[in-house]
Amino acid sequence: QVQLVESGGGLVQPGGSLGLSCAASGSIFGAMNWYRQAPGKERELVAAITRGGSTTYADSVKGRFTISRDNTKNTVYLQMNNLKPEDTAVYYCNVRKDNIVYWGQGTQVTVSS
């Protein structure tokens, strides 16, 4: 079983920056992902990173968000720059291990003036 512990998030003004981190309780050999869910909307993939460092981003965050991971710490990060009100959502860390999908508890990101 894998536990995912997220940290970061909070309230920031438009144009500001925030960083999220998610630590897994064991080694993750597959992709580590960040999803988000805004009120009244479906959960969507924000960014993904393979163990080798290949990345994928949603079109809405390209050029503003950066995903990275530290395999020695089993941790994935999401650096969010130039935040917009539409980035407001609960952000979730996600991994798959042994064909089981695990989710973090979620962390709120609110972008508002």
C-alpha positions as CSV (number, residue, x, y, z in Angstrom):
1,Q,0.0,0.0,0.0
2,V,1.2,3.5,-0.8
3,Q,0.5,6.6,1.1
4,L,0.8,10.0,-0.5
5,V,1.3,13.1,1.6
6,E,0.8,16.4,-0.1
7,S,2.0,19.8,1.1
8,G,1.9,23.3,-0.2
9,G,-1.0,25.1,-1.6
10,G,-2.9,28.1,-0.2
11,L,-4.1,31.5,-1.2
12,V,-2.2,33.6,-3.8
13,Q,-2.9,36.6,-5.9
14,P,-3.2,36.3,-9.7
15,G,0.2,36.3,-11.2
16,G,1.7,34.8,-8.1
17,S,3.5,31.5,-7.5
18,L,3.0,28.4,-5.4
19,G,4.7,25.1,-5.0
20,L,3.2,21.7,-4.2
21,S,5.0,18.6,-3.1
22,C,3.8,15.0,-2.7
23,A,5.8,12.3,-0.8
24,A,5.1,8.7,-1.4
25,S,5.7,6.1,1.3
26,G,7.6,3.8,-1.0
27,S,9.5,3.7,-4.3
28,I,7.4,4.6,-7.3
29,F,8.6,3.2,-10.6
30,G,5.8,4.5,-12.8
31,A,4.6,8.0,-13.5
32,M,3.8,10.5,-10.8
33,N,0.9,12.8,-11.6
34,W,-0.9,15.9,-10.5
35,Y,-4.6,16.3,-11.0
36,R,-6.9,19.1,-10.0
37,Q,-10.6,19.4,-9.5
38,A,-12.5,22.7,-9.5
39,P,-16.0,23.1,-8.0
40,G,-18.6,21.7,-10.3
41,K,-16.0,20.3,-12.7
42,E,-14.4,16.9,-13.4
43,R,-11.0,16.0,-12.1
44,E,-8.4,16.7,-14.8
45,L,-4.8,15.8,-15.3
46,V,-2.5,18.8,-14.9
47,A,0.9,17.3,-15.3
48,A,2.7,13.9,-15.3
49,I,6.3,12.8,-15.0
50,T,7.9,9.4,-15.6
51,R,10.6,8.0,-13.5
52,G,13.1,9.0,-16.2
53,G,11.9,12.6,-16.2
54,S,9.7,12.8,-19.3
55,T,6.9,15.2,-18.7
56,T,3.4,15.9,-20.0
57,Y,1.3,19.0,-19.3
58,A,-2.3,20.1,-19.8
59,D,-2.5,22.8,-22.5
60,S,-3.9,25.2,-19.9
61,V,-0.8,25.1,-17.8
62,K,2.0,24.8,-20.3
63,G,4.7,27.4,-19.9
64,R,3.5,28.2,-16.4
65,F,3.7,25.0,-14.4
66,T,6.7,22.7,-13.9
67,I,6.6,19.2,-12.6
68,S,9.7,17.5,-11.2
69,R,10.5,14.5,-9.1
70,D,13.2,13.3,-6.8
71,N,13.4,9.5,-7.0
72,T,15.7,9.3,-4.0
73,K,12.9,10.9,-1.9
74,N,9.9,9.3,-3.7
75,T,8.6,12.9,-4.1
76,V,7.0,14.8,-6.9
77,Y,6.8,18.5,-7.1
78,L,4.6,21.0,-8.9
79,Q,5.9,24.6,-9.3
80,M,3.1,26.9,-10.4
81,N,3.9,30.3,-11.7
82,N,1.8,33.1,-13.2
83,L,-1.3,31.7,-11.5
84,K,-4.7,32.6,-12.8
85,P,-8.1,32.5,-11.0
86,E,-9.0,29.6,-13.2
87,D,-6.3,27.6,-11.6
88,T,-8.3,27.6,-8.4
89,A,-9.0,23.9,-7.5
90,V,-8.1,21.1,-5.1
91,Y,-4.9,19.6,-6.4
92,Y,-4.3,15.8,-6.0
93,C,-1.2,13.7,-6.3
94,N,-1.7,10.4,-8.1
95,V,0.4,7.3,-8.7
96,R,-0.2,3.7,-9.8
97,K,1.7,0.8,-8.3
98,D,1.1,-2.9,-8.8
99,N,-2.0,-1.9,-10.8
100,I,-3.5,0.0,-7.9
101,V,-4.2,3.7,-8.2
102,Y,-3.5,5.8,-5.2
103,W,-4.5,9.4,-4.5
104,G,-3.3,12.0,-2.1
105,Q,-5.6,13.8,0.3
106,G,-5.8,16.9,-1.9
107,T,-4.6,20.4,-1.2
108,Q,-6.5,23.6,-1.9
109,V,-5.1,26.2,-4.2
110,T,-7.0,29.5,-4.4
111,V,-6.0,32.3,-6.8
112,S,-7.8,35.5,-5.9
113,S,-7.2,39.1,-5.4
